[in-house]
Amino acid sequence: MNKQIDTKHIELQVIQVLKKCYDPEIPVDIYELGLIYKIVVKEDATVKVDMTLTSPACPVAGSLPPEVEEKIKCIPGVTDAKVNVVWDPTWNRDMMSEVAKFKLGFL
């Protein structure tokens, strides 16, 4: 009998992990910054994340996405993870949560 995967529970765990990942130049996590565009958890417990960066010239462009991917792979129950960096739509500060805007003094 196959064990049913609780995809919603895994998605919530992924969000918690993303809230512990930071762009080193900005003191707000990547989730609240609005850098995460999509999280998909499949029935086989693989996770796909579409994310962007604040700019194509971001100094952590080569290191942050693999770091995020590795942290997601460490979540119990996750069988694999893939992070895709996308540039459309272009990130802007309107994508930030109210929490991020407050922390950065935009509210």
Backbone as a printed PyTorch tensor [residue, N CA C, xyz], in Angstrom:
tensor([[[  0.8380,  -1.1770,   0.0000],
         [  0.0000,   0.0000,   0.0000],
         [  0.8910,   1.2510,   0.0000]],

        [[  0.6310,   2.2020,  -0.9060],
         [  1.4190,   3.4190,  -0.9880],
         [  1.0120,   4.3940,   0.1010]],

        [[  2.0060,   5.0180,   0.6850],
         [  1.7430,   6.0260,   1.7050],
         [  1.3080,   7.3150,   1.0170]],

        [[  0.2190,   7.8890,   1.4750],
         [ -0.2820,   9.1360,   0.9060],
         [  0.6110,  10.2950,   1.3570]],

        [[  1.0530,  11.0960,   0.4140],
         [  1.8990,  12.2460,   0.7060],
         [  1.0060,  13.4460,   1.0300]],

        [[  1.3080,  14.1220,   2.1340],
         [  0.5760,  15.3230,   2.5270],
         [  1.2800,  16.5190,   1.8840]],

        [[  0.8930,  16.8180,   0.6450],
         [  1.5810,  17.8660,  -0.1130],
         [  1.4250,  19.2380,   0.5370]],

        [[  0.2830,  19.5000,   1.1420],
         [  0.0740,  20.8080,   1.7970],
         [  1.0160,  20.9610,   2.9910]],

        [[  1.1950,  19.8880,   3.7570],
         [  2.1050,  19.9330,   4.9030],
         [  3.5400,  20.1860,   4.4250]],

        [[  3.9370,  19.5130,   3.3640],
         [  5.2840,  19.7200,   2.8300],
         [  5.4250,  21.1500,   2.3250]],

        [[  4.4050,  21.6630,   1.6460],
         [  4.4690,  23.0460,   1.1590],
         [  4.6610,  24.0260,   2.3170]],

        [[  3.9580,  23.8170,   3.4190],
         [  4.1130,  24.6840,   4.5840],
         [  5.5260,  24.5950,   5.1600]],

        [[  6.0940,  23.3930,   5.1480],
         [  7.4710,  23.2290,   5.6110],
         [  8.4480,  23.9340,   4.6720]],

        [[  8.1900,  23.8680,   3.3810],
         [  9.0300,  24.5660,   2.4060],
         [  8.9920,  26.0650,   2.6870]],

        [[  7.8170,  26.6050,   2.9280],
         [  7.6930,  28.0330,   3.2240],
         [  8.4920,  28.3910,   4.4710]],

        [[  8.4300,  27.5340,   5.4950],
         [  9.2010,  27.8070,   6.7100],
         [ 10.7080,  27.8270,   6.4270]],

        [[ 11.1690,  26.9180,   5.5700],
         [ 12.5840,  26.9010,   5.1870],
         [ 12.9320,  28.1710,   4.4150]],

        [[ 12.0610,  28.5720,   3.4910],
         [ 12.3210,  29.7680,   2.6950],
         [ 12.3860,  31.0180,   3.5590]],

        [[ 11.6580,  31.0090,   4.6590],
         [ 11.6750,  32.1550,   5.5740],
         [ 12.9590,  32.2070,   6.3950]],

        [[ 13.8310,  31.2230,   6.2130],
         [ 15.1360,  31.2260,   6.8810],
         [ 16.2750,  31.4960,   5.8990]],

        [[ 15.9170,  31.7990,   4.6490],
         [ 16.9010,  32.0930,   3.6070],
         [ 16.8740,  33.5840,   3.3240]],

        [[ 18.0590,  34.1870,   3.3060],
         [ 18.1540,  35.6280,   3.1410],
         [ 19.0770,  35.9990,   1.9910]],

        [[ 18.7100,  37.0550,   1.2990],
         [ 19.6290,  37.7280,   0.4070],
         [ 20.5370,  38.5090,   1.3580]],

        [[ 21.8540,  38.2960,   1.3210],
         [ 22.7330,  38.9110,   2.3200],
         [ 22.7320,  40.4360,   2.3200]],

        [[ 22.2600,  41.0430,   1.2650],
         [ 22.2470,  42.5050,   1.2050],
         [ 20.9750,  43.1150,   1.7770]],

        [[ 19.9620,  42.2790,   2.0230],
         [ 18.6680,  42.7790,   2.4880],
         [ 18.2610,  41.9800,   3.7220]],

        [[ 17.9590,  42.6440,   4.8400],
         [ 17.6530,  41.9230,   6.0830],
         [ 16.2250,  41.3870,   6.1740]],

        [[ 15.7280,  40.8470,   5.0620],
         [ 14.3910,  40.2520,   5.0220],
         [ 14.5130,  38.9330,   4.2660]],

        [[ 13.7860,  37.9120,   4.7080],
         [ 13.8930,  36.6090,   4.0500],
         [ 13.3320,  36.6440,   2.6300]],

        [[ 13.7590,  35.6740,   1.8210],
         [ 13.4080,  35.6650,   0.4020],
         [ 11.9160,  35.4540,   0.1660]],

        [[ 11.2320,  34.7880,   1.0950],
         [  9.7910,  34.5770,   0.9460],
         [  9.0410,  35.9010,   1.1190]],

        [[  9.3500,  36.6260,   2.1890],
         [  8.6830,  37.9030,   2.4490],
         [  9.0830,  38.9550,   1.4130]],

        [[ 10.2860,  38.8280,   0.8500],
         [ 10.7160,  39.7590,  -0.1960],
         [  9.9200,  39.5720,  -1.4930]],

        [[  9.2340,  38.4530,  -1.6230],
         [  8.4590,  38.1930,  -2.8310],
         [  9.2880,  37.5800,  -3.9400]],

        [[ 10.4270,  36.9760,  -3.5750],
         [ 11.2930,  36.3600,  -4.5730],
         [ 10.8220,  34.9660,  -4.9730]],

        [[  9.8850,  34.4010,  -4.2220],
         [  9.3560,  33.0750,  -4.5250],
         [  8.0780,  33.2390,  -5.3180]],

        [[  8.0890,  32.7760,  -6.5620],
         [  6.9320,  32.9300,  -7.4390],
         [  5.9960,  31.7320,  -7.3930]],

        [[  6.5570,  30.5280,  -7.2210],
         [  5.7010,  29.3430,  -7.2440],
         [  6.3660,  28.2090,  -6.4690]],

        [[  5.5370,  27.4610,  -5.7270],
         [  5.9640,  26.2450,  -5.0400],
         [  5.0100,  25.1410,  -5.4670]],

        [[  5.5660,  24.0650,  -6.0090],
         [  4.7530,  22.9220,  -6.4100],
         [  5.2950,  21.6830,  -5.7050]],

        [[  4.4290,  21.0080,  -4.9630],
         [  4.7890,  19.7460,  -4.3160],
         [  3.9870,  18.6570,  -5.0240]],

        [[  4.7020,  17.7230,  -5.6210],
         [  4.0450,  16.6400,  -6.3560],
         [  3.7410,  15.4690,  -5.4270]],

        [[  2.9200,  14.5430,  -5.9140],
         [  2.4990,  13.3850,  -5.1240],
         [  3.6660,  12.4720,  -4.7350]],

        [[  4.7840,  12.5610,  -5.4590],
         [  5.9610,  11.7590,  -5.1000],
         [  6.8890,  12.5050,  -4.1450]],

        [[  6.4080,  13.6190,  -3.5900],
         [  7.1260,  14.4400,  -2.6120],
         [  8.3310,  15.1700,  -3.2040]],

        [[  8.3230,  15.3630,  -4.5210],
         [  9.3310,  16.2340,  -5.1130],
         [  8.7920,  17.6620,  -5.0670]],

        [[  9.7140,  18.6010,  -4.9440],
         [  9.3330,  20.0010,  -4.8100],
         [  9.9880,  20.7960,  -5.9300]],

        [[  9.1910,  21.6470,  -6.5630],
         [  9.7080,  22.5510,  -7.5880],
         [  9.3930,  23.9720,  -7.1480]],

        [[ 10.4080,  24.8160,  -7.1680],
         [ 10.2370,  26.2110,  -6.7760],
         [ 10.7090,  27.1000,  -7.9170]],

        [[  9.8780,  28.0580,  -8.2810],
         [ 10.2870,  29.1100,  -9.1970],
         [ 10.5670,  30.3410,  -8.3500]],

        [[ 11.7690,  30.8600,  -8.4900],
         [ 12.1270,  32.0520,  -7.7350],
         [ 12.8640,  33.0190,  -8.6400]],

        [[ 12.9780,  34.2350,  -8.1820],
         [ 13.7450,  35.2370,  -8.8930],
         [ 14.7390,  35.8440,  -7.9180]],

        [[ 15.4930,  36.7840,  -8.4010],
         [ 16.4280,  37.5330,  -7.5700],
         [ 16.0910,  39.0090,  -7.7400]],

        [[ 16.6220,  39.8310,  -6.8600],
         [ 16.2960,  41.2500,  -6.9400],
         [ 16.8080,  41.8820,  -8.2250]],

        [[ 17.8760,  41.3080,  -8.7900],
         [ 18.3800,  41.7730, -10.0860],
         [ 19.2520,  40.6850, -10.6990]],

        [[ 19.3980,  40.6770, -12.0260],
         [ 20.2730,  39.6880, -12.6630],
         [ 21.7270,  39.7920, -12.2050]],

        [[ 22.1180,  40.9740, -11.7360],
         [ 23.4910,  41.1770, -11.2670],
         [ 23.6460,  40.8920,  -9.7730]],

        [[ 22.6500,  40.2900,  -9.1640],
         [ 22.6900,  39.9760,  -7.7290],
         [ 23.9440,  39.1720,  -7.4190]],

        [[ 24.7250,  39.5890,  -6.4140],
         [ 25.9720,  38.8930,  -6.1030],
         [ 25.8030,  37.4430,  -5.6580]],

        [[ 24.6090,  37.0500,  -5.2290],
         [ 24.3830,  35.6700,  -4.7940],
         [ 23.6320,  34.8560,  -5.8410]],

        [[ 23.6070,  35.3450,  -7.0760],
         [ 22.8790,  34.6500,  -8.1410],
         [ 23.3610,  33.2190,  -8.3260]],

        [[ 24.6420,  32.9820,  -8.1260],
         [ 25.1720,  31.6380,  -8.3010],
         [ 25.0780,  30.7640,  -7.0750]],

        [[ 24.9340,  31.3680,  -5.9040],
         [ 24.9550,  30.5830,  -4.6630],
         [ 23.6030,  30.4500,  -3.9680]],

        [[ 22.7410,  31.4440,  -4.0640],
         [ 21.4720,  31.3910,  -3.3270],
         [ 20.5220,  30.3060,  -3.8390]],

        [[ 20.2550,  30.2020,  -5.1460],
         [ 19.3390,  29.1380,  -5.5890],
         [ 19.7900,  27.7220,  -5.1990]],

        [[ 21.0800,  27.3550,  -5.3650],
         [ 21.4800,  26.0110,  -4.9070],
         [ 21.3650,  25.8440,  -3.3860]],

        [[ 21.5940,  26.9150,  -2.6410],
         [ 21.4410,  26.8500,  -1.1770],
         [ 19.9840,  26.5760,  -0.8190]],

        [[ 19.0620,  27.2750,  -1.4810],
         [ 17.6260,  27.0690,  -1.2490],
         [ 17.2500,  25.6280,  -1.5860]],

        [[ 17.7290,  25.1440,  -2.7160],
         [ 17.4360,  23.7760,  -3.1560],
         [ 17.9130,  22.7600,  -2.1200]],

        [[ 19.1160,  22.9220,  -1.6230],
         [ 19.6640,  21.9810,  -0.6350],
         [ 18.8740,  22.0170,   0.6680]],

        [[ 18.4640,  23.1940,   1.0910],
         [ 17.6810,  23.3020,   2.3290],
         [ 16.3200,  22.6200,   2.1770]],

        [[ 15.7120,  22.7380,   1.0050],
         [ 14.4250,  22.0750,   0.7760],
         [ 14.6110,  20.5580,   0.7660]],

        [[ 15.6900,  20.0880,   0.1680],
         [ 15.9570,  18.6450,   0.1290],
         [ 16.1280,  18.0510,   1.5250]],

        [[ 16.4830,  18.8720,   2.4970],
         [ 16.6860,  18.3950,   3.8700],
         [ 15.3820,  18.2650,   4.6680]],

        [[ 14.2770,  18.7050,   4.1020],
         [ 12.9930,  18.5970,   4.7960],
         [ 12.5870,  17.1250,   4.8280]],

        [[ 12.2680,  16.5980,   6.0130],
         [ 11.8420,  15.2000,   6.0970],
         [ 10.6570,  14.9190,   5.1820]],

        [[ 10.7710,  13.8620,   4.3970],
         [  9.7100,  13.4680,   3.4860],
         [  9.9110,  13.9480,   2.0640]],

        [[ 10.7020,  15.0050,   1.8670],
         [ 10.9500,  15.5040,   0.5120],
         [ 11.9100,  14.5460,  -0.1850]],

        [[ 11.5340,  14.1100,  -1.3850],
         [ 12.3730,  13.1560,  -2.1160],
         [ 13.3710,  13.8330,  -3.0400]],

        [[ 13.0400,  15.0370,  -3.5160],
         [ 13.9550,  15.7860,  -4.3630],
         [ 13.4290,  17.2170,  -4.4680]],

        [[ 14.3130,  18.1400,  -4.8650],
         [ 13.9060,  19.5330,  -5.0170],
         [ 14.6450,  20.1440,  -6.1920]],

        [[ 13.9650,  21.0320,  -6.8780],
         [ 14.5580,  21.7560,  -8.0020],
         [ 14.1340,  23.2090,  -7.8940]],

        [[ 15.1170,  24.1020,  -7.9170],
         [ 14.8520,  25.5280,  -7.9030],
         [ 15.1830,  26.0920,  -9.2760]],

        [[ 14.2040,  26.7280,  -9.8820],
         [ 14.3870,  27.3840, -11.1760],
         [ 14.4000,  28.8890, -10.9590]],

        [[ 15.4070,  29.5520, -11.4890],
         [ 15.4570,  31.0090, -11.4230],
         [ 14.7800,  31.5500, -12.6650]],

        [[ 13.7980,  32.4020, -12.4430],
         [ 13.0360,  32.9990, -13.5400],
         [ 13.1340,  34.5240, -13.4480]],

        [[ 12.9800,  35.1670, -14.5680],
         [ 13.0990,  36.6340, -14.6080],
         [ 11.8020,  37.3060, -15.0470]],

        [[ 10.7450,  36.5210, -15.2380],
         [  9.4870,  37.0750, -15.6780],
         [  8.3880,  36.5920, -14.7530]],

        [[  7.6910,  37.4630, -14.0700],
         [  7.8210,  38.9100, -14.1530],
         [  9.0570,  39.4100, -13.4210]],

        [[  9.5160,  40.5740, -13.8170],
         [ 10.6600,  41.2000, -13.1600],
         [ 10.2640,  41.5760, -11.7430]],

        [[ 11.1330,  41.2470, -10.7880],
         [ 10.8470,  41.5670,  -9.3910],
         [ 10.8520,  43.0760,  -9.1930]],

        [[  9.9370,  43.5290,  -8.3340],
         [  9.9600,  44.9220,  -7.8880],
         [  9.4480,  44.9610,  -6.4600]],

        [[  9.6470,  46.0580,  -5.7970],
         [  9.3220,  46.0860,  -4.3620],
         [  7.8380,  45.9700,  -4.0600]],

        [[  6.9820,  46.1360,  -5.0490],
         [  5.5510,  45.9140,  -4.8290],
         [  5.2520,  44.4390,  -4.5480]],

        [[  6.1870,  43.5490,  -4.8720],
         [  6.0030,  42.1110,  -4.6380],
         [  6.2900,  41.7120,  -3.1890]],

        [[  6.8530,  42.6260,  -2.4280],
         [  7.1710,  42.3390,  -1.0300],
         [  5.9050,  42.2800,  -0.1950]],

        [[  5.9500,  41.4570,   0.8470],
         [  4.8320,  41.3910,   1.7890],
         [  4.8000,  42.6750,   2.6170]],

        [[  3.6930,  42.8870,   3.3040],
         [  3.5860,  44.0320,   4.2110],
         [  4.6750,  43.9590,   5.2890]],

        [[  4.9710,  42.7370,   5.7490],
         [  6.0080,  42.5450,   6.7700],
         [  7.3520,  43.0510,   6.2470]],

        [[  7.7020,  42.6740,   5.0130],
         [  8.9730,  43.1000,   4.4260],
         [  9.0030,  44.6100,   4.2440]],

        [[  7.9160,  45.1690,   3.7350],
         [  7.8760,  46.6170,   3.5240],
         [  8.0360,  47.3620,   4.8450]],

        [[  7.4230,  46.8500,   5.8910],
         [  7.5460,  47.4670,   7.2080],
         [  8.9790,  47.4090,   7.7130]],

        [[  9.5960,  46.2020,   7.6220],
         [ 10.9750,  46.0220,   8.0940],
         [ 11.9560,  46.9310,   7.3670]],

        [[ 11.6760,  47.1870,   6.0810],
         [ 12.5790,  47.9990,   5.2800],
         [ 12.2000,  49.4770,   5.2710]],

        [[ 11.1590,  49.8350,   6.0220],
         [ 10.7800,  51.2390,   6.1520],
         [  9.9830,  51.7940,   4.9890]],

        [[  9.3450,  50.9260,   4.2140],
         [  8.5410,  51.3930,   3.0980],
         [  7.0860,  51.6720,   3.4930]],

        [[  6.7140,  51.3630,   4.7230],
         [  5.3480,  51.6460,   5.2000],
         [  5.3850,  52.6860,   6.2910]]])
